[in-house]
Structures are given as C-alpha cells and as structure tokens.
C-alpha cells in the first residue's frame, strides 16, 4: 500500500504555499484556515473566480439531497450552535451556525450562491438563516426547496420573511392530497420550476392561477397542477393583454381538458405540425440543473400580444398509462388484440426484483398489490401452471412470466432490469440468459444492482452470461470488506455509474483492467482501491488509443504520492483560473479548473486532475480524466 508522506506545509515559501492552497477544495481550505492567521491572509489573497458557496439546511436525521461524491454543500441542521474553532482545526459540517457562515463568506469574499432547504427543517433554523441573509446579500442565485411536505408552514414562512431576491427558485415536493395553495407572494424570480413527486389521480390544489397571472418570471415550469382549461385560457389572455412582459417560456402539467374552453375568445393562427421552431433558453449560470434548455415546437397555435410580440402555445397529450392498458388487457382476449394493434411510442418494460423486507417497508406496496391482484387472472390468460406465492412474496418465476406477458402485449423488450443482489438463491446467470434469449438484438436502457454484497461470484456469473447491450449500468452495492473484484467482462455500455459510498472502508471490487479494456463513454467509479500506478496506466492507455469513445472517467481513491502519477506522461499544466465544463454522468456537468492537459495518439486533447474531498471523516481524492471531443 502506498503511504502519503507528510511535509511541513507552513514552511513552504509564500508563492509555493499560495499554489498549494488554490488547488485545494473548499472544505479542505476552510480546515486549513484554522491553522494560522498567515494562512487566512494567503487564502483571502487568492483570486478565485466566483467561488460557489452552497448551503443546505435540513433535519439532522435526514440524508443530504445530493450524493457526497458529486455535491458537497455546507450543512446546517437543527443542532446548530455557536461555532468556535475546534481543537483539531477541522470543519464540523453537521453543526453550522450563522457566525460560522459569516466566517466562510469572509474567507472566500463571496456570498451564498445556492440554498437548499428541506421542508421539514425547524422554524428557528430557517428564521435565523433568513434574518442573516436579508441583512447581508440582496440576491441569491439559486434556491431549491425539497422534501415530503406534510404542511407548508416552512414554505409560507420562507416567503413571508424573505427580503432578498432569488434568480432561480425550484421546488421538488411530495404533497398530500389536501394541500392548500402555497402563499408564493409575488413570483418575481427569473426562473420558477416545480416538480411534484408521487402525484396520484388526485392532484393537490397547491397553486392558484392568480400566482401565474401576477408573476414576472422569464421561465416557468410547473409540474402536475389543478389548472383547468378555463385557467389556461385566462393565462393566455393575460399574456396577450400585457401580463408579464418578461415571459419567454411557460409549461404546466394538467389533466385532460376541453380544447374549446382553452381557445374560447382567443384569436390565433393554427400552424401545421410540419412547421418546426426551436426555443433555446439563454445561459443564466444558474446553480441548479435547468429542466429546459431548448425545446422544439412542432405546429401549435400562434397568438399576438398588443405590442406585436408573437407566441405559440400547444396542448400536448401524454399517452395512455401503460398500467391502465394492462388492466384493460386482462378483461378479455379481444381487448388484448386491440391493445397489441396500437402503436405505443417508446414502449418498454421495467423488471425489478426486490426482497420481502423492502415490500414490508412500503417501498413497492403499489406494485406488489397490483401483481397479487391479477395473479389468478394472468395465470388463466397465459395458461400457466401454478406458481407458488410464499406469503407476500412473488416468485422470480412468476415475475418473469408477468414480464413476458407485458412485453408480448406491447411488442417490446425489457427496458430496465433492477435487482437486489441480496435476494437469497437468486439465479443471476439464468436471468442473464433469459434476457439474452428474448432480446438479443435490442439495447436495455438501464441495469441497476443494489443491496448488500458479501460475495461477488454470482454477479460475475451474471456479466459472464451477458451478451445483450446495456445503455446505463448502475452499481449501488454495499460491499463486504473481503469481496473479490467483479468480473465485468467488457464494459461496453454508454454510462457506467458505480456509487459505493456508504462504507467505512474501501473494498477491492473492481480492477484497473476493467477500465483499460472498457468501451464506455462515461465512467463514474466510487471509492476503489486504485493506486497511483493504476491511474498512470489509465492515462497512458487513453493516450495510446484505448477506448476512443471515452469522454470522462472518474475514480475516488485514497491519497497517494503524486510523482508516479506523472511517470512517462507528457503533459501541460493549465492555469488554475482556466475553467472548463464537461457533461458528466446523468446529464450533470463536471467543472475542471486547471489540471494537466495531455494529447492522445489522434491529436485529441484531454485533461486529468486530482481533487480533495471529505469521506467518512477522512480525505479522499477524486481523479478525473475528461476528453474534449469538441475542443475547449
């Protein structure tokens, strides 16, 4: 095992120390600032371009919103108290206070750029934060309010006590059916986005049409809403008559409505679907991923407001729920034949295997009840022999039979395969061969493995029997300490995403050969046992022509002596202030500041870099290799 050598950092010359500090991450820099006044002075002198300070407030017992390896906000919980300098000089991320936030903002000479608020946060914490922010900054770039919203006291309090303006306001909420309209006051932000999760047939009455009519937002994206055709008619007429002159894009989800009530009293010109126009949103440098960057409008209804500005509106119908069609198919053979004759866009069947413990915890109650309900009917329809149902568990054999039925009904293949690897006696090689035999020519959208993993042999056999293509392979396993590496065969999917954070140790679950022989476009590898020599081999492999499709690879590793990383590699060190973006996993962006540029055998340029971060109260290094396919 390679061991990092300690050295007296404070004895470095000023310029050398300045360069060391500016290559550190934010939390490591904060920790270091506690060491001496000299370091505070040096940190404040470093010209960091727009340092992003993100703060998340949430109940102490709830997990952070984003995975630790991709997003590390400062955190304030209900346990907040006056922050004082700790004896070991380390940041206590679980106990953030107003005094400490002031210290951080002063250290980086910047304001809070992004605020993440869990709706179950206590009122005193939110009130203290808002009072402080009202006094210290006039504008917040982005704000996201999220969580299971049993009541909207926190949301109402937020709008009542907030004085500072917000450029981008986003909601990601689970709302109860009896929710009353939220008190938004005036929606004056540039972008207003709401995602409502787990909405059933009963859409909560969480927003009023008056909130839209009095808004001044440039972009509005509203999820499932209680709006009617008459409400949409009022919104269109309001825009025509001069409401919200800044509006550029508006989208809202509604139940099916009467088209006549939507068009009543509106002068319009109907466009043919062959007329295609594209809306491209201006880059506003928001901190939270935007739901709409560009949209192609085919046809629609053109309208004109009093100042001559033209707009287009559309009413797009979502396809019939596949679940409703499955229900109908079980009624008679005639219904099944009719459904089979319907051309359903992008059909696909999700096949998921879970443990009885997950079912009892309520994670899959709706699906389990649905399968149980139609077990007898399905058996008769398919003329199957009896499959045993042990208590509340449905056997894997029946799950396969059900999947075959649904695939045959929609004329499609398995689009995603998700399974808990800890299911006892699970025949993964058999499942792999079954999928191979039924859809060898089609690509699976997603394959996800999760759960506790004490032995990787069965998983290796699954990949050994695999010949079908996968677009996105997701590994979310909690490995035991003594596991052996998984034999993946050839990793040829577009996305390989492995997140193994919830462990006090780093298991030996993947080999560097799996990366060197891969043909993935993007690879995100969580904590692994790669050494500096392994990373050196990955860099040299890409330079020599391994995996020409590669756009990005990430690996989280233990700190090591940096010299072997560069051995035999010609590279150019880029200035720290040079900032470049790359599209990361699942449409996230990865920002590369500085780093080392290398050139592949075909002239393509790539950049590799090491970044520090905290992991289980220890330091972990994130290795990035980003390929600039379209220049930089």
Secondary structure, DSSP 8 states (H G I E B T S, - for coil): --------GGGS-HHHHHHHHHTS-HHHHHHHHTS-HHHHHHHHHS--TT--EEEEE--TTS--SS-TTT---EEE-TT-------TT----TTS--HHHHHHHHHHHT--EEEEEEETTS-HHHHHHHHHHHHHH-SEEEEEEEEEEES--HHHHHHHHH--SEEEEEEEEEEE-TT----------SSEEEEEE-S--SS------HHHHHT---SEEEEEE----HHHHHHHHHHHHTTS-TT--EEEEE-----HHHHHTT---EEEEEEEEEEEE------SS--S-SEEEEEEEEEEE-TTS-EEEE--------HHHHHHHHTT-HHHHHHHHHS--TT--EEEEE--HHHHHTTTTHHHHHHHHHTHHHHHHHHT-----EETTEE-HHHHHHHHHHHHHHHT--EEEEEEETTSTT--HHHHHHHHHHH-TTSEEEEEEEEEEES--HHHHHHHHH--SEEEEEEEEEEE-TT----------SSEEEE---S-SS------HHHHHT---SEEEEEE----HHHHHHHHHHHHHTS-TT--EEEEEE----SGGGGTT---EE--TT-EEEEE-GGG-EEEEES-EEEE-TTS-EEEEEEEEEEETTEEEEEEEEEE-TT--
